[in-house]
Structures are given as structure tokens and as C-alpha cells.
Amino acid sequence: MNPERCDVLVVGGGPAGSSCAWKLVQAGLDVLVLDKQVFPRDKVCAGWVTPPVMDTLHLDLEDYRRARVLQPISGFRTGLIDGPPVVTGYGRTVSYGIRRCEFDHYLLQHSQARVALGESLESIERVDGRWRINHRIETPLLIGAGGHFCPVARHLGADLGSTERVVAAKEIEFEMTGQQQRACRTDAQQPELYFCRDFKGYGWVFRKGDYLNIGLGREDNHKLAEQVEDFLTFLKREQRIPDDIPGRFKGHAYLLQGHGERKRIDDGVLLVGDAAGLACPQSGEGIRPAVESGLLAAAVIIAADGDYRAAALAGYNLRLAARFGASGSSTRSLPGASLRNFLGGRLLGNAWFTRHVVLDRWFLHSKQLPLHI
């Protein structure tokens, strides 16, 4: 049987893979996206996206919101767990809340790439300078976009789940009943962020229309389940969430930019998004660096003009460093670590610091210009 051929095979149909595929398809390349899930898939994520990301992707917001959740965010409620809150209002939309099951499906369709869904990456072979995947697909260029545990990252030597210092998180998202909505005091336009008292992570509550997302992430997973339970007790006591939370929390992990040594390029292969370990070191956000790394990778691939040796793809690492900082240059992880090391938890009660540092700089990236490629 003759193998299926494509110019580029993208492994992973999330925001990183879809963004990269979109730009490559625009340039006239034949792109195939392989993903083990069938879209729309169940993907739990706090899920907020800033307007510059929407602009970068050329998304039509009116079209998007017709059949999907697009929750305007105009403020935040922040503080320590068990501490007094600070409410910060902007008087305008500074971000949007999305559901990842909807957002990822939309981006994949928006890419106009060919897809092979419901198929895991089972085998990777190098044959005569080309990749042969699952004994049936041949391509000169392989893009690893399968998240933290991406099999392409593993092929490049990533030490998954071993020595890498990752953030572990547990979260849940569910559609509230009418009774639950009445019992939930969280304002849909004001996501809530509560930092752990040891400053090794933070929890959040985010209401997206009728949906509620609750989660907690930390630099370590020691007694994570207990800390999630303590966080829920605090939220219920403050009547921020309903008492009857359905289902079980789901876990996931990600690597912060600057906290890993993942190899991101080699001959005919390149990693993007969480597969490359690019979550924002201050907030743990993954969507913006996923989208932007996908676009940066596409720009390098297009410029390479078919020469996919590692030397020809080296500009990708330079572009990542210019956009996100040099690998290994960050000594900070989540916001709590920076506060712990320099200023102390009391600054979370300071309105100016909360607005201009925690929110504007760490979560909204308001000083960083949109990426245009």
C-alpha cells in the first residue's frame, strides 16, 4: 500500500498545532494534523484569551460567539486563599473566557488543514531523510504539538514526568443548573484568582456564562488533592461557588518557559506550545505561547523553503528567545515565587501592585505588542 504523503505532519490539534497549520496552509503547503482525539474533544482549561491573540489569529468574534461561549472579562478578584480580596475593574474588555472544547475545534477548522482524528502516534521512523509515521504517513517535516506529554517531544529526548520541574493542576468545568447559578456569587466578568499561602501556586474560579471552571495549580503535586479540597472549602464558605460540585477534578501538567531543557528542533522536526515547554513563567498560561510559538514555527518553516535540516530551522529558537526570553533565563515560576522571593504576600492586598504587576504584567501581558506574522 502506498503511504499517504504531506508536506508537513502536525501531531496535535490544539491551539499550537492548529495555529501552525493555519499559517502553513496559507502559504500553500499540504498540512495534515494527526490527533488521538476526535474533535470537539473534552478539554478542561481555565480558558481565557486576550484580544491580541484573537487579532493575531484573524478570528471573527461575532462569528465565534454565535454558537460558542465568549465571555467578556473586565476585571478580576484576587487575594490569598483565606485572605481578603482585592477587586480590580478595567471598565472595558481585557480578555475573553472560552471553553477549550469549542475553541480548539474552531481553530482546527479555521486552519483548513487536512485532519486524521482519532489516531494516536504509534511509531516514528526515519527513512531516506523522511519521516514515516504509523507505517502509513510520510512527510519531510514533523511538528510536535501534542502537549506536555507529546510523543514527538519524547522522541527528541524529553524527560517526561521525571526530572522536569512541572506545574501540576487539577480542575473541573461543568454547566450549572439554575439552582447552582443562583448559589454562585462569582461574577462572570471577574475571574477570581487566589494564591496559596506558601506561594507555590494559585487557584481560580471562572464563570463562563452558564459554565463554571474551578482549579488549582502548583509547582509541586505534594498533597495536591488535599489542597484542592481546602480551596473548595474556602470558596464554599465565602459562597463563591455552589455547594454541590458534580463529577471529579481532572489533572494535567505543563512545563514553564525557562524551567526545562527540552530540545525543540532537529533535522526535520520541531516542537511548539506545551510540547516545547512554553507556558508563561509568571501565570502558567499556555494558550498565548501555544498560538504564538505555532506562528513563529510556521514563519521559520516557510522561510526554510523545503530545507528542513536543523541548521535551517535554528531561527526558531532565536524567535522564541526574542518573544518569550532565552531558555533557562527565568528564575521565576508562578507569581507566588516572585512574591515570596522579593516582596512578601502582603503586596497581594495592594491595589496598585495587583493591577499593574499581577494582572497587567503577569496575566494580561498588556505591555507586550501583538504578534503579527
N, C-alpha and C positions, 0 to 999 in steps of 0.2 A: 504494500500500500504506500502510495506516495505521501510524504509528510505535508502537513499544512504549513505554509510559509507566510511570514510577515516581516515588515521592515523592523519593527520594534515589538517586543512582547513585554507588557507591563503586568507584573504579578501583584495583584491587589487593586481593588476598585474603589478604595476610599478616596478622600479629598486629594491626597498626594498623587496617587496613580491617575485619577481622573483629570486633574489639572495638567499633569504632564502630557497625558494622552491628547487632551483638547488642543494644546499648543502644537503638538506634533502633527495631528490630523490637519490643522490649519495650514501647516507647511507642506502638506501633500504626501506625508508618509502613511503607509499602511500599518495601522496600530491595532494590535489585539490585546485586550485586557482579560486576564485569567484571574478568577476568584473562586474560592471554595464555597462561598455562599451564593444563594440566589437572591437577587435584589428585587424589591426592597427587603433589606435584612434587618434583624433586630440588633440595634447598636445603641447601648446606653451611654450617654455622654451629657455632661452639663450643658454643652452646646450653645455657646454664644459666639457670634461672628461680627466683627466690626465692619462699618460701612466701607472702608477702603478695600477690604477683602472682596466684598460684593462687587465693587467697582473694578477691581483688578481682573475678576473673572467675567466681567461684562454680563452680569446676571440681571434679568428684568425682574425687579422686585414685585411689580404688580402681577406679573405672570406667576411668580413663585407663590405669592400669598393667596392666590385664588383657591387652591386646594391643599395648602400646607400651612403649618404653623410658622408665623414670622412675628415673634413677639418683640415690640419695641422696648428698649431699655433706656430709661432716662435718669437712673440713679441707682445707688447701692446702699445697703445696710451692712455695716461691718463692725467687728469688735473681736474680743476674745470669747471663747466658749465660757459661759457662766459669767461674762462681764457685761457692762453697759454698752449699748450700741451707739454708733455714730451714723447718722443718716446724711448721705451726700446726694444732693439733687443737681442736675445739669440744666433742666429746663428745655432739653432737646434730646433727640435720639442719638445715643453714643454707641449703641450696639444693638444686635438683634439676637433673640433666642430662637433656636431652630431645634427640630428633632432629627437626630442623625439618620434614622431610618429613612426619612424623607429627603434630607439634604444630600446624602450620599447617592441615593438613587437619581435624584435630579442632576447632580454633577456628572454621573456616569452617562446619562442620556445626553446631557449637554455636550459631552466630549465628542460624540458622533463616532467613537471608535467601535470596531467590531468587538464582540464580547464572547467569552467562553465561561459561563457561570455554572456554579455547582461542581467545579472540577478543582481538586487540590493539586498542588505541585508535588508530584511523587518522585520524579527523577530529573536530575540535571547532568547532562553530558556535554563535553566539548568535542566536536567532530569537525576536523578540517577548518578550524577557525570560526565555526558557527556553534550556536547553542542548539542542542536537541532536548526538548522538554517533554516529559511523559512519553517518550518514544514516538511522538506523533507531530510535534510542532518544531519547526526550525526557524531560527532568527539570528541575525548578526549581533543584535543588541538586546540585552536583558535588563529590565528595570525592576528593582526590588522595592515594592511599595506595600508590603504585607503587614505593616505594623511592627510592634516591638519584637514579636517572635517570627518575623519574616524568614521563610526558608532560604531566600536568596542571601540575606544577611548572615545566616548560619553557614551557607556555602562559602562566604568570604571570611569566615573565621570568627564571627561574633560569638562571644562567650555568654550565650543566653541563659539568664537566670542563675549565673554562678558568681563571678567576681564583679559584675557590673553593679554600680550603686544606683538602683532604680527607685522610682516612686511607686508605691503600691496604693491602690484605691479601691473602694467599694462604693457602689451607688445603685440607685433604683430610679426608674421613671414609670409613672402609671397615670392613667386617666382617672381623675377624681369623680366621684359621684356628686350629686347635688348637695348631699349632707356633708361630704368631705370638703367641698368648696366653701361652704358656709363656716366650717370649723377652722379653715386655714386662713390665718391673718397675714400671710406673706403677700406683699403687693407684687403683681405680675410685672410691673415696670421697674421694680427694685430687687434684683437678686441679692441674696444675703450671704455674706462671707464671714466665717467665724474661725479664728486661728487657735490652734492648740496652745496650751499654756507652756509647753516645752518648746514651742516654735519650730517643731519638726514637720508641720503640715497644717492643713486647714480643712474645714468642712463648708458645705454650701447648701443652700436651699434656693431653688429656682422654679418659679411658677411660669409655665408657658401656656397661656390660655387655660384650658381645662386640664392640662397635664402638670404634674409636679415631679421635679427631679431633686433628689437628695443624695448627697455623697460626702465622702471624706477621703482625702489622700495624704499620705505621709512618706517621708524619706525612708522609713523602715516599716516593716509589716509586723513588728512585735506587738502582739495582743491587739491587732487591728480590729478584729470583730468586737472586742470589749470596748474599744474607744468609739466605734460606731454606735454601739448601744448607749454609751454615756452621752454622746452627741444627740441621739434621738430623745433621750430623757430630758435634756436641756431644752430642745426645741418644743417638745410637747408641754413642758412646764410653762414655757413662755407663749404657748398657744400659737406658735408659728406654723405648725403642721397639724393635721388631724391625728387622732389617737390610733386609728386603725389603718396602719400601713400594710398594704397587701403584698404578698409574694416575698421573695428573698433578694437580698442585695447581690449584685454581680461584681466580681473582681476583675481587675486588669492592672497592667503595669506599663510604665514608659520610662525612657531614659532622657534625662535632662541634657540640653546642649552644654558642652564643656565638661560633662561628668562621665564620659566614656571615650574609648579609643577605637571605635568601630571604623573599619576600613570601608570607605564609601565608593571607591572606584577601582576598577581593574580592567584588563582587556575585555571589552565587550560587555561590561556590566557596571551598574551604577545604582546607589541606594537613595531613596527620598523619604521625607516625612519621618514617622516614628521608627521606621526601619533603619534610618541613618542616625537616630538618637538626637532629634532636634527640638524636643519640647522646650518651651520657654523656661529658662532657669529661674525666673522670679515667680511665675504664676503656675507653671506646669501646663500651660495651654498648648495644644497640639495642632489645632486646625489651621491657624495662620502660618506657622512654619511649614506645615504639610503642603498647603497650597503654594506658598512662595518657593519652597525647595523644588516642587514639581515643575514650576515655571522656569526656574533657574536651570534645572537639569535640561529641560527642553531647549532652551536657548543655546546651551553648550552643544547638545546633540545636533541641532540644526547647523551650527557653525562648523561642526566637525565634518559635515558633508560626506558621511559614509566611512570616515576613518575613525574607528572606534577603539583604537589602541588606548591604553591607559594614559599615555603621554598626550594624546589629542583631547582626552576628557579631563585633563588636570585643571582646566579653568573652572570646573565645577566647584572644587574645594576653595578656590580663590573667591568665587562669587558667594559661597556660603559664609566664608570668613568676613567678607565685606558687609554682608547683610546681618549676620547674627553674632559675629565675633569669632575669633580664632578658636579652634578646638583646643580644649584644655585651659583656656584663658579665664574661665569663670570659676570663682571660688564660692559663689553663692548658689543656693538651690532655691527652695521656696522662700517667699517673703519672710517667714519667721526666722530663717537662718540669718538673714541680713540684720534683722532687728536684734536678734539675740547677740550677735557679734558686736554690734556697734552702738545701738541706741536704747534698747530695752523695750519691753512690751507696753510701757505707758504711752508710747507715741501712737499706739493704735487708738487711743482716746483723743488724739489731737486732730481737729477737723482739717487743718491745713495740710498736715503730713498725710492724712488718709486720702485726701483728694489728689494732691499733686504728686505724691510718691507712690503710694499703694495702688491707687486706681489709675491715674493718668499715665504713669510711667510703667508700672508692672503689668497691669491688666488690659489697659486700652491702647498702650503704645501710641499715645496721642501726638508725640513729638516726632514719630517716625513717618516719613513720607510714604505714600502708597507705592507699591512695586509696579512699574509699568515696563513690560517686555513685549 
